[in-house]
Amino acid sequence: MDPVLSRDARTGQPRSQVAVEAGPAEVDAAVRAAHATLGALADRRQRAALLNAAADAVESRAGALIAAADAETALGVPRLTGELARVAYQFRFFAGIAADGRFLGVVIDPPDPAAVPPRPELRRWKVPLGTVAVFAASNFPFAFSVPGGDTASALAAGCPVVVKAHPDHPQTSELAAAAIRAAAAATGLPEDVLTLVHGRQAGVDLVRHPLIAAVGFTGSVPGGRALFDLAAARPVPIPFYGELGSLNPVLVTERVAATRPQETASGLAGSYTLGQGQFCTKPGLVLIPAGPAGDTLAKMTADAAAAAPAGALLDARMREQFLAGFAERGALAGVRVLVPAAAAPTGDAPQALRAGLLEADAADLPGVLLEECFGPVTVLARYRDAADAEAVLARVGGSLTATLHADPDEPEAAAWIARLARFAGRVIFGGWPTGVAVAPAMTHGGPYPATTAPTTSVGGAAIERWLRPVTFQTVPPALLPAELG
């Protein structure tokens, strides 16, 4: 079996071997070990205790976790410190949901002989699907990886978890898994409520394993679609909850461009270069007006983007793909390069690069500019009128977010909000999409390809993915689950 190496994202050099890739026997053992804990997770109050303990565990190991993640991802200590705080908050958030019990959706219908047809006594609640496979994401080594929202919500639902570690941060994954397993032991649960495997083929074997009941995935469209197809092609198909790709368009009205150009430009540049453009909610297409107001906004955005600090991407492969993708887009007819993306090596980070900015007329927008380019770039699409902007939006696929920058009293503002909601899971007014709150009302999902199912991976409703309803009909009270008595 091949070794799993931890690499320094800033230099591309190996740091250490942290594991070996799992073969079929190791994947089978990891799944069976996790599956054997399903009964131990039956008590939702004990699950709440586990999640609270997991929050404590990652906080107590913050130094080692952040140091490993910074080395493996180059995302920086401040960003990772905030991300780990989010993880701890999210564990406690789902602990509260598990303890509260309303997620069970208990409904009791008394018998009604007069109904048509006559209704017997019915009692419904939700039960865990079973053992869940979670694929760690490259760009969030904590919040969408081993200790992320998929893991927290699945454990809250009563589902054991097998995580396929991301190859960009294997040491971070091992440390995070150890923290959760220690939390399980501290609360009297088996450590194997969470197990971890490494390797590309291990992910394929995991999706195919007959004891896996559902999959959570965050990653690329090609990788996610291949696994989605595997999940659907199994002898017993299973749900595949994939977050694959998102353009996250922004529409800026002419009034805003004319009255708040500096504020808008600074906010836009800060959003699309945040984390070197590696957020799933990065605004990748920005509709701004043609004419003088748009010219000023474009110039100020270019200035702000050119001043953004250089930094390394998550790995050398992504770096090369980004630079090649930017060059391809910049060479297209009608595309104007306002800020060239380029390598910007430093002594500490020879893999670093600078952000880029592209511009094109909305009427002649090449199709490739409507595809996500992972990294620090966005496209300014210059529209002449509402019809011009609408024509571009009609070509945009499903997105996690869509944003409107307008004044509330603009005549078309309400219509634009309604239009954006047709293809986005979260519609933002006057802000920027980067940053996803962990809250009951949050939706982090959208029509395909943003996600493969109309669900959310963030917020209280994320737990719904790992549950199924069961109805008990005329079952004597003594034989019912306690929650239905």
N, C-alpha and C positions, 0 to 999 in steps of 0.2 A: 504494500500500500504506500502511496506517495506521502511524503511529509507535508505538513501544513506549516508554512512559514509566516511569521509576522514580519512585515516590511515597513520601513520608514516612508511615509507618504511624501515627505519633503525631498528626500534624496533618492528614493526608489531602492535603497539597499536593504538586504535582509537584516533583521534584528535577532531572531531566534526561531527555533522550531518549537511550536506549542502543542502540536497534535499530529495525528496521521489521518488521512482521509478514510472514511468509513466504507467498508465493503458491504455487500448484501447481508452478511451474517451480523455485522455490527449494527446496521440499520434495523434489522429485525429484532435484535436484542434491545436496542434503545426503545423501539416502539412497544415491545411486549412489556418491558419494565415500566414504562409510563402507563400503559393500559391497565396493568395490574393494580394501579392506585386509584382507579375510578371509584371503587366503593369507599375508599378512605376520604374522598372529597365530597361525600354525600351530604354532610352537615354544612349548610351555608354559613353558619356562625363560625365554624372552624376555618372555613375558607376566608372569611373576613379577617380572622386572626392571622392567617398566613400572609395575606396581602399587606396588612399593617406591619408584620414582621419583615416582609420583603422591603418595604419602604425604609425601615430602620436599617436593614442590612446594607442597602446600597449607599445610604448616607454615611454609615460608619466606615465604609470602604471607598469613600469618594476619592481620596488621594490616589490610590492605586488605579482605580477605574479611569479617572480623568487623565492620568499620566499615560496609560496604555492607549486610550482612545486618541489623545493628541498626537502621539507618535505615529499611530497607524492611519489617521485620517487627515492630519494637518488642519483640523477645524478650529484649533485654538482653545486655550484654557477657558477664557470667558464664555465662549459659546457653549462649550461642553459642560461647564459648571451649571449654566442655566438649563441645559438639556437634562442633566442628571436630577436637578431639582424638579423638573417637570415629571420625570419618571417616578420619583418618590410621591409627588402629589397625586399622580395618576393611580399608583397602587392604593393610596388611601381613599381616593375617589371611588374606586371599584370595591374597596372594602366596605364603604358605606352603602353601596348599592346591594352588595351581597347580604349585609346585615339587615337592611331594610326589608327585603323580600318582595317588593312590589314588582320587580322584574319577572317574577314567576307568573304574572298575569292571571291570577286565580279568578275564575268566573263560575258561579253556582246558579244553575237554573232549576227552580223547583218543578215538580211534575205539574202538567196542565192538561187534563183530559179534554178540555174544550178547544185546545189548539188544533190546527189542521196542517199536518196530521197530529194526533195526540203526542204530547211531549212527555217523555219519561224524565226522571231526575238525571241531570247532567252536571258533572263537575270537571272543569278543565284547568290545567296548569301547564307549565313548560318544564321540560327535563333536558339535561345536557345531551348533546349529540354523541359524545364519546371522546376519544383521543384526537387531538387537533395537531396538525403540522403547521408550524410557523416558519416562514422564510425571512431571515433578517435582511434589512435594507442596507445599502452601502452608505447612504448619505446621512443617516441618523443612527449612529452606533449604539445609542441608548433608547431613544423614544420610539423607534420603529424596528428594534432588533430584539435581542434576547429578553431584556426587561421591559419591552415596549407595550403598547396598547393592546396588540393582539394577545400577547401572553397574559397581561393583567385581566382583560375581559374574559378570556377563555377560562382562566382559573376561577374567576368570580362566578362563571356559569356552572362550574363543577367539572370542567374538562381538563384532563392532564394534557401536557404540552410537550411535543418534541420539536426542538428548534434546529433548523438547518442554518448554521453560522455563515455569515458572509465572509468570503475570502479576504476582503480588505481589512477586516479587524478581528482576526481569530483570537488573539490574546484577550482583547476586550470582551469578546463573547465568552471565553472560558471563565474570566473573572466574574462577569455578571451572572453566569449560570451557577457558579459556586455560591454567590451571595443568596440567590433564590433557594437553592437546595439547602443551605444552612438555615434559612428562615423556616423552611418546611420542617426540618428536624427540630428546631427550637419550639415549634408549635405542636409537636407530637404527630406530624404527618410524615409519610415516607419521602425521602429526598427525591425519589424518581417521579414525583408529580411533574418535574421538569427534567428532560434529558436533552443532550446536545450531540449533534453529528456534524461532521465537516465533509466537504467534497461535492463537486458538481453532480456526479452520478448518484451520490447519496440523496440529493434532492429528488431525482427521478424515482429512485427506489422508495423514497418516503411517500410520494404521491400515490404510487402503485400499491402500497402495503394495504392488505385487506382490513387491518384494524384501525387505519386512519379514517376518521369520519368527516373531516372537513379540513380545508387548507386556507391559511391567511398568507398573502404574498404582497410585498411591495418591491417593485423593480421595473425593469424595462418592458416595453411592449412585446418584443420577440420572445424574451425569456418567459414572461408571464403567460403569453398566449400558448406557448408550447406546453407549459404545465397545465393550463386550463384545459387544453385538448386531451391531455393524459387523464385528468380527473374525470372528464366526460366520457372517455373511452373505456374506463374500467368496467369489469363485469357488473359491479354495483357502482354507478356514478355517485360522486360526492360533491357537495358545494365547494366551489373555489372562489374565495373572496380576494380578488386581485386588484391592486392599485397599479396601473400600468404606465400611464403617461398623460400629461395635461399641458395645454397651451396657456390657460389662465388669462384670457384677453382682458384688456382694459380699454374703456372708451372715455376720452376726454372731450368735453364739449368746447365749442369755440369761446364761450364766455369764460370758462375756467382758464383756458389757455391764455386769454387776454388779460385776466385780472389776477391770476395767481401762478404765473409761469415759474418763478424761482422755487416756490414751495412745492409745486407739482414735480418739477424736474429733480429736485433734491430727493423727494420721496421715492420717485421712480428709480433713480439710479441706486439709491440705498437698498431698495427692495430687490432689484434684479441682480445686483452684485453681492447680496448678503450670502455668506457662506460660499463665496465664489460661484454663485448661480446654481448651487446644487440642491436647492429646496424644490420639493415637488409642487409647491405653490408659486414658484417664480413667475412673474408676469412675462410671458414670452412674446406677446404681440400687443402693441399699444396703438390704438387708433387716435390720431391727433389731426386737427384741421389743417387743410392746405391754407396758404395765405400768410400774411405777416405774423399773426398770433402764433400759428404753428411753427413758423420759422424761428421765432424767439424761443419757444419751448424746446424745439429740437436742439438749438445751439446751447441752451443752458443744460439740457440733459447730457449732451456730449461733453461739456466741460466737467460736469459732476462725475460722469463715468470715467473720464480720463484721469481724474484725481483719485479714483478709488484705489485702495492698496492692492498690490499684486499678491498672489497667493497660489499655493499648490492645490491641484484637484486631488480627488481621493486616491487615484492611482495613475500610473503612466499610461495605461490603455485608455482611460477616460480622457486624459490630457491630449493624446494624439487624435482621438476621435473628435474632440471638441475643436481643435485647431484645423483639422481637415474639414469638418462640417462648416466652420466659419468661412474658410477659404472658398469652399464650394458655393455657399450662399452669396458671398461678397462678389464673386465673379459672374453672377447671373445678370443678364440684360435688365436694365432698369433698377438695379439695386445699387444704392449708394453707401459706401463705407464711411460712416461719420467718425468712428473711433476704431482703429484696427486692433483686433485681439492678437496678442503676440507673446512669445516666450519672454520672461523677465527674470532670468535666474539671479539668485543671490548666493552668497556664501553658505547661508544656512538652508536655503531652499532652492537647489538647482532646478527643480521641477516647476517653479512658480511661473505664472503667466498673468497678463493684464486683461481686463475686461474689454469687450468690443461692443459696438453699436452700429446697427444697420438701419437703412431707411429705404422705403419704396412707395410709389403711388398706389393707393388702394385699388384703383381701377385696373392696374397691371400687376397685381401681387402674384409672384410665382408660387405655385402650390407648395414647394419645399419650405417656404417661409411659414406655412401653417402647420409644420411638424415641429415637435419639441426638439430643441438643441440643448442637450444637457451641459450646462456650464454658464459662465457669465456673459451672456449676450441677450439682447432683446431686439425686436424689430419695430420701428416706428412706421406705421402705415398711414399715409397722408390722404384723408378723405375730403372730397369737395362739398358733399352735402349728405343728408341723412340716408338717401338711397345708396350712395357710395359706401357708407359705413355698414348699412344693412346687408349689402351684397357680400362684404367680407365676412360678417358674422354668420351668414348663411352657410359659409364654407367651413366654419370652425366645428370640430368634433366635440364630443362630450368633454367637459372640463371639471376639475375640482372647484374652481372659482371663476367668477367673472366680476369685473369691477366697473363702476360708473363714477366718474368725477364730473359733477354738475352742481349747480345751485338747486336747492329744493323747489324753487318757484319757476324753474324753467318749464315751458309748456310740454316738452317731450320727455321729461325726466321719468314720469311714471311709466310711460310706454317702454322706455329703454330698460327699466328695471324688470318689467314683465318679460321683455324679449330676452334678456340675459338669463332669466330663470329657466328658460326652456332647455338650456344645454349645460347648466352648471349646478353643482350641489350647494354652493354657497355664493350668495350675491352680496357684494360689498359696496357701500356708498361712501365715497370720500376718503377711503383709506387704502391700504395695500394688502395684498393677499398673504404675504409671507407672515407666518405666525398663526398657529391654530390653537385656539383655547380649548382646554379640557373642561367641558361643561355639558349639562344635560341637553341643551338645544343644538349643540354643534353637529354639523354634517360635514364629514370629510370623505366625499365620494361624489360620484356623478355618472352621467351616461357614459357608455363605452366610447373611447378607451380609458377614460379616467378611472373607472372601475368596471369589473366584470359583472357586477350585480348592483341593484339600487339599494345600497346599504351605506353605513359609515364605519370607518375604522377608528374614529375619535369621538369621545363623548359617551354619554350613558347608553345610547341606543346601540353601541358597538357590541354589547353583550348579546343582542338578539341573534347575531350570526351563529352562535354556538348552542342554540336552543331549538327544540321542536315542541309543538303542542301535543298533549295527550288528554283525551276526554274519558272519564269514567262514568259509565251509565248504570244506574241502579245498583251500585256497589255498596254493600253494607258499610256503615261508618267505621266499624272495627277493622275493616280490611283496607281502608283508604290511607294514603300518606297523611301524616299529621297536618300538613299545610291545608288539606282539603276537608278536614274533619269539622 
